[in-house]
Amino acid sequence: MTSVENGPPVAPPASYLVGDLVITASNPSEEAVIKQVLHWIGFWSESNKNAIVDDGLQSFNDVEMMSEGDIKAMARSLANRTAVNGRMFLGTRRTKYLKVFSHWIRDFYRT
């Protein structure tokens, strides 16, 4: 059960979503905040961020529902794609950071 009394987490006012281009917004969308976190984790290309978001992390509720097994399955799924279809290897570090992100989101809603 989730509680949204405090609302979703809010990113800092400066977002580095496309390389070093600083995008500022007073009220960024959930997708923009998730892409910011993905950038911090190490997904620097826009196509990689879009692939992760499109694969199931479009909102904080999506992130909250992701289990460690779901993240492992997503990593396998992305690695098993063909190069034409956007093959991407997450690696151990980025996979662990995605797990930490999902735990942080669940903890945020819980508290």
N, C-alpha and C positions, 0 to 999 in steps of 0.2 A: 504494500500500500504506500502510495506516495503522498507527500504533502507539498502543495505549491503555495502555501500561505506567504512565504517569503519571495516567491517568484523564482525564475531560473537564474543561474549565475550570470553575471555581467562581466564582459571583457573590459580591459583597460581602454581608455579612449583612443589610443593609437594601435592600429592593426597593420601588420606587415603581411598582407595576403598575397601579393604578387611581387616576388623578389624583395627588393628593398623599398618598393613604392609604399609610402605611408598612406594609409586610408584611415581617415578619422570619421567617426560618426558618434553622435550623442546617444543614439539608441540602435546599435547594430542588431541585425536579425540573428536568430539562433544559428542559422547556417553559417553566417559570417563569423560568429564566435567559435563555432566548431572548426571552421577552416583555419582560424587563428591558432587554435590549440594544435591542430594537425601540423601547422607550420612550425610551431615550437617543438613538436615531437620529432620533426625531421622530414616531413613531406613538403618539400620546397616547391615542386612544380605544381602548377594549377591542375594539370591533368591527373596527377596522383591524388591531390585533395578531392577533386571531383569524383574519382573512382571510389574512394573511401566513403564519401558522403552518399553517392548513388547506391553503394552496396549496403546501406542500412544505417548510416549515422546522420540522418537529416534533421533530427531534433534532439533535445536533451532527453526526452522520454525514450527515444530510440537508444541512446547511449546508456541510459539507466537500465534498460532491459537486456543489454548485451552481457552475456556471461563470458567467462574466460574461454569456455569451449566454443562459443559463437565467434569470438575473436580469432581463435586458432583456425576455425573452419573458414572464416573470411580470408585469412592469410593464405591458406591452402588454395582456396578458390581463385584468388588473384594470381597466385604463382602458377596455377595450372592453365591459365588462359594462354591463348596464342599471342605472339608479339603484335599481330594486327589488332587483336581484341583488347589490348592494354595489359599485357603481362606485367606484373609488378611483384617484386620480392620485398616483403616487409622487413625481414631480418629479425633477429632476436631482440635488439634494443627497441625498435619501433613497436614491435608486438607487445613487449612488456609495458611500454609507455601507454599504448592503447588500453591495456588492462588496468593500469593505474588510473587513467582518465575515467574509465567506467566505474571503478571503485570510488573515485572522488565524487562523481556525479551522484551515485547512490547514497554516499555519506552526506552530501549536501542536502538532498531531499529528506533523508532520515532525520537530520538534526534541524 
